C-alpha cells in the first residue's frame, strides 16, 4: 500500500512538472512571437538563429529579445555565429537591407559547418567561407574572427577575393583557424592580410603533400601590430607544420610573443620559446615529447614567466616522467616571476600499476625546492578520470599524501580530478580562465 501511494505521488508530481514546463514553453513562445513583430528582421534573424540553432530554450530567446529592446541593445550584437549557408545568406541579405547594424558586430564565428546535404560535403564549407568573406566587406569593425571548417579542403584565399583580403581583414585582432585542410600559401595569405592581428590560434591545420610551400618574401612591411599570443597545435599526436612555424619564427610576420603554446615541442618550437626571451609570460610545454637540449637555454632567458603549463604527463610512460623531471630541474633562479605551475595528467591511471614512490619523491623534491625559492608560487595538479573506482581515488590521495606542499603548505596546492573526458576538458578551461595575469583568450584553441 505504501508503495502504491508513493507511485501515485510520483506520477502526480511528474504530471505537474510536465504541465508547468509546457505552460512555460507556451508563454515563452507567445512572447517570442510578440517580439518578432517588434524587432527589425535582421535583429530577429540573429537572435533567434543563435539560440534555436544552439538548442537553447525559448525562454532564453525571449529574454534576449526583451533585452535587445532595452538600452543594452548594441551590446547584444557583438557576435554572429554562422554554421550553414542559409544562415550566412540570411545575414548577408539582412545587412543589405539594414546596413547600420554592421557597426555593432565585432566578432564573427564561422563553423563548425552543419552539412545540410551529404552530397555537398566538400562544396558547402567552401561556399560558407566565401559567403563569410563577402560579409566581412559589409561589416565595419570585426575584431575577432574564429573559423572552424570541419577539416575539409578549403581554398582560404579564393582567386576572386584574394586581392581584397587585406581590406576585408584589416581590423581583425584575434584570429583562430581550426580544423582546416588547405595549402600553406592559403594560410599565409590570410595571415599577411591581418595586419592588426595580435592573438593567433592555429589548430589542426593540415597541408597535404605538395601544398606546404610558402611564399618566400618577407611580409613584415605591412604588419602594423605584433603577435603577442601564439597557440599552434597539430592533429592528435602530430606536430604542427614545421614550414609554417619556421616562417613565423624567422620573420614572416612580426612575432614577439608573451603567450606561447604548442602541442609538440619541436626544434622550431623551442626556437620560438628562446626568441621570446624576457617577453614570455605564459608557456605551455608538451611532455609527450622527449627531453630536448634546447629546453635549458630557452627557459634561462624566459625571466618574466608568470605561468608554466606542463601538458601530457602520462603515468605509465617513462618518457613523460623523464621530461617532467627535466623541466622541473631547469626552472631556476632566472624564473623569479613564476606564480603558477600546472601539471596535467592525461594518461589512464587504471593500468594496474601501483604508485612509484621513488619517482614521486623526485617530483616532490623539485616542487618543494621551487615553492621555497618562489614564495608566491601556486602548484596546480589535474587528474583525468579520477573517480571511476575507489582505487583511483586512493591512488590520488596516496600521491597527495607524499607531497610536501600538501602536508605543509596546502594553500599553495590546488588539485582537480574528474569523471569524464568532457569534465576534464572543462577543468582545463576553468584553470586557464582563472589564472591571474594571463590572457584568458588563450583558451579559444586549447
Rosetta blueprint (number, residue, H / E / L):
1 X L
2 X H
3 X H
4 X H
5 X H
6 X H
7 X H
8 X H
9 X H
10 X H
11 X H
12 X H
13 X H
14 X H
15 X H
16 X H
17 X H
18 X H
19 X H
20 X H
21 X H
22 X H
23 X H
24 X H
25 X H
26 X H
27 X H
28 X H
29 X H
30 X H
31 X H
32 X H
33 X H
34 X H
35 X H
36 X H
37 X H
38 X H
39 X L
40 X L
41 X H
42 X H
43 X H
44 X H
45 X H
46 X H
47 X H
48 X H
49 X H
50 X H
51 X H
52 X H
53 X H
54 X L
55 X L
56 X L
57 X L
58 X H
59 X H
60 X H
61 X H
62 X H
63 X H
64 X H
65 X H
66 X H
67 X H
68 X H
69 X L
70 X L
71 X L
72 X L
73 X H
74 X H
75 X H
76 X H
77 X H
78 X L
79 X E
80 X E
81 X E
82 X E
83 X L
84 X L
85 X H
86 X H
87 X H
88 X H
89 X H
90 X H
91 X H
92 X H
93 X H
94 X H
95 X H
96 X H
97 X H
98 X L
99 X H
100 X H
101 X H
102 X H
103 X H
104 X H
105 X L
106 X L
107 X E
108 X E
109 X E
110 X E
111 X L
112 X L
113 X L
114 X L
115 X L
116 X L
117 X L
118 X H
119 X H
120 X H
121 X H
122 X H
123 X H
124 X H
125 X H
126 X H
127 X H
128 X H
129 X H
130 X H
131 X H
132 X H
133 X H
134 X H
135 X H
136 X H
137 X H
138 X H
139 X L
140 X L
141 X L
142 X L
143 X L
144 X E
145 X E
146 X E
147 X E
148 X E
149 X L
150 X L
151 X L
152 X L
153 X E
154 X L
155 X L
156 X L
157 X L
158 X L
159 X L
160 X L
161 X L
162 X H
163 X H
164 X H
165 X H
166 X H
167 X H
168 X H
169 X L
170 X L
171 X L
172 X L
173 X L
174 X E
175 X E
176 X E
177 X E
178 X E
179 X E
180 X E
181 X E
182 X L
183 X L
184 X H
185 X H
186 X H
187 X H
188 X H
189 X H
190 X H
191 X H
192 X H
193 X H
194 X L
195 X L
196 X L
197 X L
198 X L
199 X E
200 X E
201 X E
202 X E
203 X E
204 X E
205 X E
206 X E
207 X L
208 X L
209 X L
210 X L
211 X L
212 X L
213 X L
214 X L
215 X L
216 X L
217 X L
218 X L
219 X L
220 X H
221 X H
222 X H
223 X L
224 X L
225 X L
226 X L
227 X E
228 X E
229 X E
230 X E
231 X E
232 X E
233 X E
234 X L
235 X L
236 X L
237 X L
238 X L
239 X L
240 X L
241 X L
242 X H
243 X H
244 X H
245 X H
246 X H
247 X H
248 X H
249 X H
250 X L
251 X L
252 X L
253 X L
254 X L
255 X E
256 X E
257 X E
258 X E
259 X E
260 X E
261 X E
262 X E
263 X L
264 X L
265 X L
266 X L
267 X H
268 X H
269 X H
270 X H
271 X H
272 X H
273 X H
274 X H
275 X H
276 X H
277 X H
278 X H
279 X H
280 X L
281 X L
282 X E
283 X E
284 X E
285 X E
286 X E
287 X L
288 X L
289 X L
290 X L
291 X L
292 X L
293 X L
294 X H
295 X H
296 X H
297 X H
298 X H
299 X H
300 X H
301 X H
302 X L
303 X L
304 X L
305 X L
306 X L
307 X E
308 X E
309 X E
310 X E
311 X E
312 X E
313 X E
314 X L
315 X L
316 X L
317 X L
318 X H
319 X H
320 X H
321 X H
322 X H
323 X H
324 X H
325 X H
326 X H
327 X H
328 X H
329 X H
330 X H
331 X L
332 X L
333 X L
334 X L
335 X L
336 X L
337 X L
338 X L
339 X L
340 X E
341 X E
342 X E
343 X E
344 X E
345 X E
346 X L
347 X L
348 X L
349 X L
350 X L
351 X L
352 X L
353 X L
354 X L
355 X L
356 X L
357 X H
358 X H
359 X H
360 X H
361 X H
362 X H
363 X H
364 X H
365 X H
366 X H
367 X H
368 X H
369 X H
370 X H
371 X H
372 X H
373 X H
374 X L
375 X L
376 X L
377 X L
378 X E
379 X E
380 X E
381 X E
382 X E
383 X E
384 X L
385 X L
386 X L
387 X L
388 X L
389 X L
390 X H
391 X H
392 X H
393 X H
394 X H
395 X H
396 X H
397 X H
398 X H
399 X H
400 X H
401 X H
402 X L
403 X L
404 X H
405 X H
406 X H
407 X H
408 X H
409 X L
410 X H
411 X H
412 X H
413 X E
414 X E
415 X E
416 X E
417 X E
418 X L
419 X L
420 X L
421 X H
422 X H
423 X H
424 X H
425 X H
426 X H
427 X H
428 X H
429 X H
430 X H
431 X H
432 X H
433 X H
434 X H
435 X L
436 X L
437 X L
438 X L
439 X L
440 X H
441 X H
442 X H
443 X H
444 X H
445 X L
446 X L
